[in-house]
Amino acid sequence: MASVNRPLRIALLSYRSKPHSGGQGVYVRHLSRELAARGHQVEVFSGQPYPELDPGPVLRPLPSLDLYRDDDPFRTPARGELRDWADLAEVAMMWCGGFPEPLTFSIRALRALRARPGDFDIVHDNQGLGYGMLGLRRLGLPLVTSIHHPISVDRRLDLAGRGPLERLSKQRWYGFVRMQGRVARRAGPLITVSSSARDDICRDFRVTPGQVRVVPLGVDTRLFRPRPGEPRVAGRIVAVTSADSPLKGLSGLLRAVAKLVTEREAHLVVIGAPSDATRQQLAQLALGDRVKFTPGLPDAEYARVLASAEVAVVPSLYEGFSLPAVEHMASGTPLVASRAGALPEVTGDAARLVRPGDPEELAAALRGLLDDAPARARLAERGLARVGMRFAWPAVAAATEALYRQAIYQEAGC
């Protein structure tokens, strides 16, 4: 058993870790850096896309077949790329309409850790919840699992209103969710990012509340900050979409912007890539150059865009936390957000909240802020104060380390 003060040897697992959008890669980067700064040895095991890590932690690539790469999604790999039965399972599950990465990554991670007995004190699985994680328990390795929110929520929202054939296709895609629920019930201590997400995990995965600890996400205030020397762009609204899915509420936001631009000068910058359905909606709404998509921005440019807007918006139908909401607040950008999931808990009184999926109310809230500079200033001040009090990565790392030590203590039977 690791003593209270001894540095820990940590294996941090993430089946995909996109660096510049989506929560998983951001979480891995900042948590690993702060754990290393606390004196721990941190090795990050990840499939593609790989994270960008700061000095301190070490990346251990566990390559998948990378079947969902941005430039060639759902590709068919060449025969020479198939290395073993896990690769065969990955491509077969994709051909059958499923999403195999959580399962196949867990198998590769189990192999990698089994080959290094005694090298780690604790394993931290970030959102994967594949069956291979149960093998780690059989190896005697203490395991902690992060669930930022249960994907069952995405499934429920995505299936709503679809026809029978579409529902069948989507149900195949979300087949991995049943596995994740089974693993969550047996994996040991769970970390989530909000009380709202904890409630969803307990309900959908049938986990007892005592198994789940809330540790909010942090924000890098060195990067996300107001920039007084760089004036904000008049009429600019900014939104971040890690994935253009119904969950993110982008369709309703576009309808709100279409209404707004008939009444005043405004434009929307979306950090993310549009889906085919979104491109079609843009054409139908005749938004033209009023909406710009900017995927894959480097960190510094991404932070500058957030700080350049007069108003930020998080229009999601659900969020287990919403790191972009915290990044907007840290940038001093006044925020409009949906009254959905954890967003009211995260933003407190530092955002104007609207009904999720209501473009009329969203347009009114955006218009109200764009036309009221004093109100923008008040919200920006509240957001900065809230970030300073609640969301810092060193505090996240300290709380996570405490959970690691508790898990090690319990595994040792103390």
C-alpha positions in Angstrom: 0.0 0.0 0.0 1.2 3.5 -0.9 2.0 5.6 2.2 0.2 8.9 2.6 3.1 10.9 1.4 4.8 8.7 -1.1 4.5 9.8 -4.7 2.2 7.6 -6.7 2.8 5.8 -10.0 -0.4 6.6 -12.0 -1.6 5.1 -15.3 -4.2 7.5 -16.8 -6.2 5.8 -19.6 -8.2 7.6 -22.3 -9.6 5.8 -25.3 -9.5 9.0 -27.4 -8.1 12.4 -26.4 -8.8 15.0 -29.0 -6.6 18.0 -28.0 -8.6 21.1 -28.9 -12.2 20.2 -28.6 -14.2 17.9 -26.4 -13.6 17.3 -22.7 -11.6 14.1 -22.7 -8.3 15.4 -24.2 -8.5 18.7 -22.2 -9.1 16.7 -19.0 -6.2 14.4 -19.6 -3.8 17.2 -20.5 -4.4 19.4 -17.5 -5.0 16.6 -14.9 -1.8 14.8 -15.9 0.2 18.0 -15.7 -1.0 18.9 -12.2 -0.6 15.4 -10.9 3.0 15.4 -12.2 3.5 18.9 -10.6 2.5 17.3 -7.3 5.4 14.9 -7.6 3.7 11.8 -9.1 4.8 9.6 -12.0 2.1 9.9 -14.6 1.9 7.8 -17.8 -1.0 8.5 -20.2 -2.2 5.6 -22.3 -4.4 6.8 -25.2 -5.7 5.8 -28.5 -6.1 8.2 -31.4 -6.5 11.1 -31.5 -3.6 11.5 -29.0 -3.5 14.2 -26.4 -1.1 17.1 -26.3 0.7 16.8 -23.0 2.6 19.4 -21.1 6.1 18.6 -19.7 6.0 16.0 -16.8 3.6 13.2 -17.8 4.6 10.6 -20.5 2.4 9.5 -23.4 2.1 5.8 -24.1 0.3 5.4 -27.4 -2.1 2.5 -27.7 -3.0 2.8 -31.4 -6.5 1.8 -32.6 -7.4 1.4 -36.2 -8.4 5.1 -36.1 -11.7 4.4 -37.9 -13.2 7.8 -37.1 -10.5 10.2 -38.1 -11.8 13.6 -39.1 -10.4 13.4 -42.7 -11.6 9.8 -43.4 -14.4 8.7 -41.0 -15.7 5.1 -41.2 -12.8 4.1 -43.3 -12.0 0.5 -44.3 -8.5 -0.4 -43.1 -6.1 -2.3 -45.4 -5.5 -5.9 -44.6 -2.0 -5.2 -43.5 -3.3 -2.9 -40.7 -5.0 -5.7 -38.9 -2.6 -6.9 -36.2 -4.7 -9.2 -34.0 -8.2 -10.2 -33.0 -8.9 -6.9 -31.2 -8.4 -5.1 -34.6 -10.7 -7.6 -36.3 -13.3 -7.0 -33.6 -13.0 -3.2 -34.0 -13.6 -3.2 -37.8 -16.3 -5.8 -37.6 -18.2 -3.8 -35.0 -17.9 -0.7 -37.1 -19.2 -2.5 -40.1 -22.2 -3.7 -38.0 -23.0 -0.1 -37.1 -21.5 -0.1 -33.6 -18.9 2.0 -31.8 -16.1 -0.3 -30.8 -13.4 2.0 -29.4 -14.3 1.8 -25.6 -14.2 -2.0 -25.7 -11.1 -2.5 -27.9 -9.1 0.2 -26.2 -9.8 -1.5 -22.8 -8.5 -4.8 -24.2 -5.3 -3.0 -25.4 -4.9 -1.2 -22.1 -5.3 -4.5 -20.2 -2.6 -6.1 -22.3 -0.2 -3.1 -21.8 -0.6 -3.0 -18.0 -0.5 -6.8 -17.6 2.9 -6.7 -19.3 4.2 -4.3 -16.6 3.4 -6.0 -13.2 4.2 -3.8 -10.2 4.8 -0.6 -12.3 1.7 1.3 -11.1 -0.1 2.0 -7.8 -3.4 3.1 -9.4 -5.2 3.1 -12.8 -7.5 5.9 -13.7 -9.9 5.2 -16.6 -11.2 8.3 -18.3 -14.7 7.6 -19.6 -13.9 4.3 -21.3 -15.6 1.7 -19.2 -14.8 -1.2 -21.4 -14.8 -4.8 -20.2 -11.0 -4.9 -20.1 -11.2 -2.7 -17.1 -12.6 -5.5 -15.1 -9.5 -7.5 -15.9 -7.4 -4.8 -14.1 -9.4 -5.6 -10.9 -8.4 -9.3 -11.3 -4.8 -8.2 -11.6 -5.1 -6.5 -8.2 -4.7 -3.0 -9.6 -6.8 -0.3 -7.9 -9.0 1.4 -10.4 -10.7 4.8 -10.4 -13.0 5.7 -13.2 -14.1 9.2 -14.5 -17.6 9.5 -16.0 -18.1 13.0 -17.2 -21.7 12.1 -17.9 -23.3 8.8 -18.9 -23.6 8.4 -22.6 -27.1 7.0 -22.0 -28.2 10.7 -21.9 -26.8 11.3 -25.4 -28.6 8.1 -26.6 -32.0 9.2 -25.1 -31.8 12.6 -26.7 -30.5 11.3 -30.0 -33.2 8.7 -30.4 -36.0 11.1 -29.6 -38.2 11.9 -32.6 -36.4 9.5 -35.0 -38.1 7.1 -37.3 -37.9 3.3 -36.8 -35.0 2.7 -39.2 -33.0 5.6 -37.9 -33.7 4.4 -34.3 -32.4 0.9 -35.2 -29.2 2.4 -36.6 -28.6 4.6 -33.7 -29.4 1.8 -31.2 -26.6 -0.2 -32.8 -24.2 2.7 -32.5 -25.0 3.2 -28.8 -24.7 -0.5 -28.0 -21.6 0.1 -26.0 -23.6 2.0 -23.4 -24.9 -1.2 -21.8 -21.3 -2.4 -21.4 -20.4 0.9 -19.7 -23.3 0.5 -17.2 -22.2 -3.0 -16.3 -18.6 -2.0 -15.9 -19.5 1.1 -13.8 -21.4 -1.1 -11.3 -18.3 -3.2 -10.8 -15.3 -0.9 -11.4 -14.9 0.6 -8.0 -14.9 4.4 -7.1 -16.3 6.7 -9.7 -15.5 10.4 -10.3 -17.9 12.8 -12.0 -18.0 16.5 -12.5 -21.3 17.7 -11.0 -24.2 16.7 -8.8 -26.4 16.6 -11.8 -24.1 14.2 -13.6 -23.9 12.0 -10.4 -27.7 11.8 -10.3 -27.8 10.7 -14.0 -25.1 8.1 -13.4 -26.9 6.7 -10.4 -30.2 6.5 -12.3 -29.0 5.3 -15.7 -26.2 3.0 -14.6 -27.9 1.8 -11.4 -24.9 2.9 -9.3 -25.3 3.7 -5.6 -24.6 7.4 -4.7 -21.9 6.4 -2.2 -19.8 5.0 -5.1 -19.7 8.4 -6.9 -17.6 11.4 -5.8 -18.0 14.9 -7.4 -14.8 16.6 -8.5 -15.5 19.6 -10.8 -13.3 20.2 -13.9 -10.8 23.0 -13.9 -9.8 25.7 -16.3 -6.3 27.0 -17.3 -6.6 30.6 -16.3 -3.1 31.3 -17.7 -4.7 30.7 -21.1 -8.4 31.6 -20.7 -8.5 35.1 -19.4 -9.8 38.6 -20.4 -7.6 40.4 -22.9 -8.1 44.2 -22.3 -5.6 45.1 -25.0 -7.6 43.2 -27.7 -11.0 44.8 -28.2 -14.0 42.6 -28.5 -15.6 42.3 -31.9 -19.0 44.1 -32.1 -21.9 41.7 -32.5 -19.7 38.6 -32.2 -21.3 35.5 -30.5 -19.2 32.5 -29.9 -20.1 28.8 -29.2 -18.1 25.7 -28.8 -19.3 22.3 -30.1 -17.0 19.3 -29.5 -19.3 17.3 -31.7 -22.1 18.4 -33.9 -24.7 16.2 -32.3 -28.3 17.0 -31.3 -27.2 17.0 -27.7 -25.2 20.3 -28.3 -28.3 22.2 -29.4 -26.6 23.8 -32.4 -29.7 23.5 -34.6 -31.7 25.7 -32.2 -28.9 28.2 -31.9 -28.8 28.6 -35.7 -32.5 29.3 -35.7 -32.0 31.9 -33.0 -29.2 33.5 -34.9 -31.3 33.6 -38.1 -34.0 35.5 -36.2 -31.4 37.8 -34.5 -29.7 38.9 -37.7 -32.9 40.2 -39.2 -33.1 42.7 -36.3 -29.5 43.8 -35.7 -25.9 43.3 -36.7 -24.5 40.0 -35.3 -22.5 37.0 -36.3 -21.8 33.6 -34.8 -18.4 31.9 -34.6 -18.6 28.1 -33.8 -15.5 26.3 -32.6 -16.1 23.0 -34.3 -16.9 21.4 -37.6 -20.4 21.3 -39.1 -22.2 18.1 -39.9 -23.9 17.6 -43.3 -27.3 18.3 -41.6 -25.9 21.6 -40.2 -24.6 22.6 -43.6 -28.1 22.0 -45.0 -29.7 24.0 -42.3 -27.3 26.9 -42.9 -28.4 27.0 -46.5 -32.1 26.8 -45.6 -31.7 29.7 -43.1 -29.7 31.7 -45.6 -27.2 32.6 -42.9 -24.3 32.9 -45.4 -21.4 34.7 -43.9 -23.2 35.3 -40.6 -21.9 32.0 -39.3 -18.3 30.8 -39.4 -17.0 27.3 -38.3 -13.4 27.1 -37.1 -12.4 23.5 -36.1 -9.1 22.4 -34.8 -7.8 25.8 -33.5 -4.5 25.7 -31.5 -5.0 26.5 -27.8 -3.8 30.1 -28.0 -6.0 31.0 -30.9 -8.9 29.2 -29.4 -8.6 31.2 -26.2 -8.3 34.5 -28.1 -11.5 33.7 -30.0 -13.4 33.1 -26.8 -12.1 36.4 -25.4 -12.9 38.3 -28.6 -16.7 37.8 -28.4 -19.3 40.1 -26.9 -21.4 37.2 -25.9 -20.9 33.4 -25.5 -23.5 30.8 -25.7 -23.9 27.1 -24.5 -27.2 26.0 -26.1 -26.9 22.3 -25.1 -29.9 20.1 -24.4 -27.8 18.4 -21.7 -24.4 18.8 -20.2 -22.8 16.8 -17.4 -20.5 19.7 -16.7 -19.5 21.9 -19.8 -15.9 22.9 -19.7 -16.6 25.5 -22.5 -18.9 27.3 -20.1 -16.1 27.7 -17.6 -13.7 28.7 -20.3 -16.1 31.4 -21.4 -16.5 32.7 -17.8 -12.7 32.7 -17.3 -12.3 34.7 -20.6 -14.6 37.4 -19.1 -17.2 36.8 -21.8 -20.8 37.1 -20.7 -22.7 33.9 -21.1 -26.1 32.7 -22.2 -26.7 29.0 -21.4 -29.5 26.4 -21.4 -31.2 25.5 -18.2 -30.2 21.9 -18.7 -28.2 19.2 -17.0 -25.4 20.7 -14.9 -25.3 24.1 -16.6 -27.2 25.9 -13.8 -25.0 24.3 -11.2 -21.8 25.3 -13.1 -22.7 28.8 -14.0 -24.7 29.9 -10.9 -25.6 33.6 -11.3 -22.9 34.2 -13.9 -25.1 33.4 -16.9 -28.5 34.1 -18.4 -30.4 30.8 -18.5 -32.9 29.9 -21.2 -35.1 26.9 -21.9 -33.2 24.3 -23.8 -34.2 24.0 -27.5 -36.2 27.3 -27.5 -34.8 29.5 -30.3 -37.2 32.4 -29.5 -36.1 32.6 -25.9 -32.4 32.2 -26.9 -32.6 34.9 -29.5 -34.2 37.3 -26.9 -31.5 36.6 -24.4 -28.7 37.1 -27.0 -30.3 40.3 -28.2 -30.7 41.6 -24.6 -27.1 41.2 -23.8 -25.8 42.5 -27.2 -27.8 45.7 -26.6 -26.9 46.1 -22.9 -23.2 46.8 -22.2 -23.7 47.3 -18.4 -25.4 43.9 -18.2 -22.6 42.3 -20.1 -20.1 43.8 -17.7 -22.0 42.5 -14.7 -22.2 39.0 -16.0 -18.5 39.0 -17.0 -17.5 40.1 -13.5 -19.6 37.4 -11.9 -18.1 34.8 -14.2 -14.6 35.7 -13.4 -15.3 35.6 -9.6 -17.0 32.2 -9.9 -14.0 30.7 -11.8 -11.6 32.1 -9.2 -13.5 30.5 -6.3 -14.5 27.1 -7.8 -12.6 26.0 -10.9 -8.8 25.5 -10.7 -6.8 22.5 -12.0 -4.5 22.3 -8.9 -7.5 21.8 -6.7 -8.9 19.2 -9.1 -5.6 17.3 -9.0 -5.5 17.4 -5.2 -9.0 16.0 -4.9 -8.3 13.3 -7.4 -5.1 12.3 -5.6 -7.1 11.9 -2.4 -9.5 9.6 -4.1 -6.6 7.6 -5.5 -5.2 7.1 -2.1 -8.5 6.0 -0.7 -8.9 3.5 -3.5 -5.4 2.1 -2.9 -6.2 1.8 0.8 -9.4 0.0 0.2 -7.9 -2.4 -2.3 -5.3 -3.3 0.3 -8.1 -4.3 2.6 -7.2 -1.7 5.2 
